């Protein structure tokens, strides 16, 4: 079993951010900057044959900046869990993954129109899924493509991603931009759609998933929620209720999720 975690760099500055233990993945030619890391990952998967029991990941230079997790921790977690896991998630933003029903609802808050545009893609792909009802928790969703996984996950990701890539290339309406962090900075909406593919793949396939829990150590995103113990407890409960609903399909858990969520003092980032 080999662990092949690639970290993408674009220039000398991002190359200096690479973590020891990860494999440098050169994208200095950056032929498609409109896709960020997405096209780099897809190109790699199309050009290389993966081994069934090996692990693969493709991380941005901002991995440690966004997660606070170093390469030693990532590798050790995978080594200890490789025998019974297929996917490992190292996502930032546990509070948003807990609060929102799924990352598409969350994405629509930051990038209006994302949910409808995403639903159209899955409809075109032929996947029977309603994103407005999809329930995800911190073990079935991830931001920033911070996923380390075995071949069978990446095969599903590649099929969906190749379809999406080809679709966007032939549909100019998917070249629109959206705000990224602030209204002054714009980025292609399509990049935020693809970032959420893993949540659908994990929700519609039977993968054994491990995820690192930073819910007790990372600060809450105070642009959305007040930083206090009550809010943190509510967010933990929201995540737990969604997990229990996904495991049992008992609607009472989903009802409790909505009740607890309504008690969180949430401020929309878009005024």
C-alpha positions as CSV (number, residue, x, y, z in Angstrom):
1,X,0.0,0.0,0.0
2,X,1.4,3.4,-1.1
3,X,0.3,6.8,-0.1
4,X,0.5,9.2,-3.0
5,X,-0.5,12.7,-1.9
6,X,0.3,15.3,-4.5
7,X,0.5,19.0,-3.8
8,X,0.0,21.3,-6.7
9,X,2.2,24.3,-7.3
10,X,2.0,27.1,-9.8
11,X,5.2,29.2,-9.3
12,X,8.2,29.6,-7.0
13,X,6.0,31.1,-4.3
14,X,3.6,28.2,-4.1
15,X,6.4,25.7,-4.5
16,X,7.9,27.1,-1.3
17,X,4.6,26.3,0.5
18,X,4.8,22.5,-0.3
19,X,4.9,20.3,2.7
20,X,7.5,17.5,3.2
21,X,6.1,14.1,2.6
22,X,3.8,15.3,-0.2
23,X,4.7,14.8,-3.9
24,X,5.2,18.1,-5.8
25,X,2.8,18.3,-8.8
26,X,4.0,20.9,-11.3
27,X,1.4,23.2,-12.8
28,X,3.7,26.1,-13.7
29,X,2.4,26.1,-17.3
30,X,-1.1,26.6,-15.8
31,X,-2.9,26.2,-19.2
32,X,-6.4,26.5,-17.6
33,X,-6.3,28.9,-14.7
34,X,-10.0,29.2,-14.9
35,X,-10.3,25.7,-13.4
36,X,-7.8,26.1,-10.6
37,X,-6.8,22.7,-9.3
38,X,-9.7,20.8,-10.9
39,X,-8.2,20.4,-14.4
40,X,-4.9,19.4,-12.9
41,X,-6.5,16.6,-11.0
42,X,-8.6,15.4,-14.0
43,X,-5.6,15.5,-16.3
44,X,-3.6,13.4,-13.8
45,X,-6.4,10.8,-13.5
46,X,-6.8,10.6,-17.3
47,X,-3.0,10.1,-17.8
48,X,-2.2,7.7,-15.0
49,X,-3.4,4.2,-13.9
50,X,-4.2,4.0,-10.3
51,X,-3.6,0.9,-8.1
52,X,-6.6,-0.5,-6.2
53,X,-5.1,-0.4,-2.7
54,X,-3.1,2.7,-2.9
55,X,-4.2,6.2,-1.7
56,X,-4.2,9.3,-3.8
57,X,-4.8,13.0,-3.0
58,X,-4.4,16.2,-4.9
59,X,-4.0,19.2,-2.6
60,X,-3.7,22.9,-3.2
61,X,-0.7,24.9,-1.8
62,X,-3.0,26.4,0.8
63,X,-3.7,23.0,2.5
64,X,-2.0,23.8,5.8
65,X,-3.1,27.4,5.7
66,X,-6.8,26.3,5.5
67,X,-6.6,23.3,7.8
68,X,-3.7,23.7,10.1
69,X,-2.9,20.1,9.5
70,X,0.7,19.1,8.5
71,X,1.7,16.3,6.2
72,X,2.9,14.0,9.0
73,X,-0.6,13.9,10.6
74,X,-2.3,13.2,7.2
75,X,0.0,10.3,6.4
76,X,-0.2,8.8,9.9
77,X,-4.0,8.9,9.9
78,X,-4.1,7.1,6.6
79,X,-1.5,4.5,7.6
80,X,-3.5,3.7,10.8
81,X,-6.9,3.4,9.0
82,X,-6.0,2.1,5.6
83,X,-7.2,-1.5,6.2
84,X,-10.8,-0.5,6.7
85,X,-11.2,2.9,5.0
86,X,-11.6,4.0,1.4
87,X,-11.7,7.8,1.8
88,X,-10.2,10.3,4.2
89,X,-11.5,13.8,4.5
90,X,-9.4,16.7,5.9
91,X,-11.9,19.5,5.4
92,X,-11.8,23.0,6.9
93,X,-15.1,24.7,7.8
94,X,-16.6,22.0,10.1
95,X,-19.1,24.6,11.4
96,X,-20.5,25.3,7.9
97,X,-20.7,21.6,7.1
98,X,-22.6,21.1,10.3
99,X,-25.0,24.0,10.1
100,X,-26.1,23.8,6.4
101,X,-28.1,20.8,5.1
102,X,-25.4,20.2,2.6
103,X,-22.5,22.0,0.8
104,X,-24.7,23.0,-2.1
105,X,-27.0,25.0,0.2
106,X,-23.9,26.5,1.8
107,X,-22.5,27.3,-1.6
108,X,-25.7,29.0,-2.7
109,X,-25.4,31.4,0.2
110,X,-21.9,32.5,-0.9
111,X,-22.4,32.1,-4.6
112,X,-26.1,32.7,-5.5
113,X,-27.3,30.5,-8.3
114,X,-24.9,27.6,-7.4
115,X,-27.5,25.2,-6.3
116,X,-29.7,25.5,-9.4
117,X,-26.7,25.4,-11.7
118,X,-25.5,22.3,-9.9
119,X,-28.9,20.6,-10.0
120,X,-28.9,21.1,-13.7
121,X,-25.6,19.3,-14.1
122,X,-26.7,16.3,-12.1
123,X,-29.9,16.2,-14.1
124,X,-28.0,16.2,-17.3
125,X,-25.6,13.6,-15.9
126,X,-28.6,11.3,-15.2
127,X,-28.2,11.2,-11.5
128,X,-31.5,11.0,-9.6
129,X,-30.8,13.4,-6.7
130,X,-32.4,16.5,-5.3
131,X,-29.8,18.8,-3.9
132,X,-32.4,20.8,-2.0
133,X,-33.1,17.7,0.1
134,X,-29.6,16.1,0.2
135,X,-28.5,15.6,3.8
136,X,-24.7,15.7,4.4
137,X,-22.6,15.8,7.6
138,X,-19.0,16.1,8.3
139,X,-18.3,12.5,7.3
140,X,-19.9,12.9,3.9
141,X,-18.8,16.3,2.8
142,X,-15.7,18.3,2.2
143,X,-14.4,21.7,1.0
144,X,-11.5,22.5,-1.3
145,X,-11.1,18.9,-2.6
146,X,-9.1,18.0,0.5
147,X,-9.8,14.3,-0.1
148,X,-7.3,11.4,0.1
149,X,-8.9,8.2,-1.3
150,X,-8.5,4.9,-3.0
151,X,-9.0,4.2,-6.7
152,X,-12.7,3.4,-6.5
153,X,-13.5,6.8,-5.3
154,X,-11.4,8.6,-7.9
155,X,-13.0,6.5,-10.7
156,X,-16.4,7.9,-9.7
157,X,-15.0,11.4,-9.4
158,X,-13.4,11.2,-12.8
159,X,-16.5,10.1,-14.6
160,X,-18.6,12.9,-13.1
161,X,-15.8,15.5,-13.5
162,X,-15.1,14.6,-17.1
163,X,-18.8,15.0,-17.9
164,X,-18.8,18.4,-16.1
165,X,-15.7,19.6,-17.8
166,X,-17.0,18.7,-21.3
167,X,-20.4,20.2,-20.5
168,X,-18.9,23.5,-19.3
169,X,-16.7,23.8,-22.4
170,X,-19.7,23.7,-24.6
171,X,-22.1,25.8,-22.5
172,X,-21.0,29.5,-22.2
173,X,-23.6,30.1,-19.4
174,X,-21.3,28.0,-17.1
175,X,-18.5,30.5,-17.6
176,X,-20.1,33.1,-15.3
177,X,-18.1,34.4,-12.3
178,X,-19.1,34.8,-8.7
179,X,-17.7,36.6,-5.7
180,X,-14.9,34.7,-3.9
181,X,-14.3,35.9,-0.3
182,X,-15.2,39.5,-1.2
183,X,-17.4,41.2,-3.8
184,X,-14.3,42.7,-5.3
185,X,-12.7,39.3,-6.2
186,X,-14.4,37.2,-8.8
187,X,-13.9,33.5,-9.7
188,X,-15.7,31.1,-12.1
189,X,-18.8,29.6,-10.6
190,X,-18.0,26.2,-12.1
191,X,-15.0,25.9,-9.8
192,X,-17.2,26.0,-6.7
193,X,-19.6,23.5,-8.3
194,X,-16.9,20.9,-8.9
195,X,-15.6,21.4,-5.3
196,X,-18.8,19.9,-4.1
197,X,-18.8,16.7,-6.2
198,X,-17.3,14.6,-3.4
199,X,-20.4,15.2,-1.3
200,X,-22.7,13.7,-3.9
201,X,-20.3,10.8,-4.6
202,X,-20.1,10.0,-0.9
203,X,-23.8,10.2,-0.5
204,X,-24.7,8.0,-3.4
205,X,-22.0,5.3,-3.0
206,X,-21.0,3.0,-0.2
207,X,-17.5,4.2,0.9
208,X,-15.9,3.7,4.2
209,X,-15.0,7.2,5.3
210,X,-12.8,8.7,8.0
211,X,-12.6,12.4,8.8
212,X,-10.5,14.4,11.1
213,X,-12.5,16.1,13.9
214,X,-11.4,19.7,14.5
215,X,-14.6,20.8,15.9
216,X,-13.2,21.4,19.4
217,X,-10.0,23.1,18.4
218,X,-10.7,25.5,15.5
219,X,-12.5,28.8,15.9
220,X,-16.0,29.3,14.6
221,X,-16.4,31.5,11.5
222,X,-17.5,34.6,13.3
223,X,-18.8,36.2,10.1
224,X,-21.6,33.7,10.4
225,X,-21.9,32.7,14.0
226,X,-21.0,34.1,17.5
227,X,-18.0,32.4,19.0
228,X,-19.4,30.9,22.2
229,X,-19.9,27.5,23.8
230,X,-23.7,27.4,23.2
231,X,-23.2,27.9,19.4
232,X,-20.5,25.2,19.3
233,X,-22.8,22.7,21.1
234,X,-25.7,23.5,18.8
235,X,-23.5,23.0,15.7
236,X,-22.2,19.6,17.1
237,X,-25.9,18.6,17.7
238,X,-26.8,19.6,14.1
239,X,-24.1,17.4,12.7
240,X,-25.0,14.5,14.9
241,X,-28.7,14.7,14.0
242,X,-27.8,14.7,10.3
243,X,-25.5,11.7,10.8
244,X,-28.2,9.8,12.6
245,X,-30.7,10.6,9.9
246,X,-28.4,9.4,7.2
247,X,-27.8,6.1,9.1
248,X,-31.5,5.4,10.0
249,X,-33.7,7.6,7.7
250,X,-35.7,8.4,10.8
251,X,-37.4,11.7,10.0
252,X,-37.4,12.7,13.7
253,X,-33.6,13.2,13.5
254,X,-34.0,15.6,10.6
255,X,-36.8,17.4,12.4
256,X,-34.5,17.8,15.4
257,X,-31.7,19.1,13.2
258,X,-34.0,21.9,11.8
259,X,-35.2,22.8,15.4
260,X,-31.6,23.0,16.7
261,X,-30.4,24.9,13.7
262,X,-33.2,27.5,14.2
263,X,-31.7,28.3,17.6
264,X,-28.3,29.2,16.2
265,X,-27.7,33.0,15.8
266,X,-26.7,33.0,12.2
267,X,-25.8,36.0,10.1
268,X,-26.0,35.8,6.4
269,X,-22.7,36.8,4.7
270,X,-24.5,38.3,1.8
271,X,-26.5,41.5,2.6
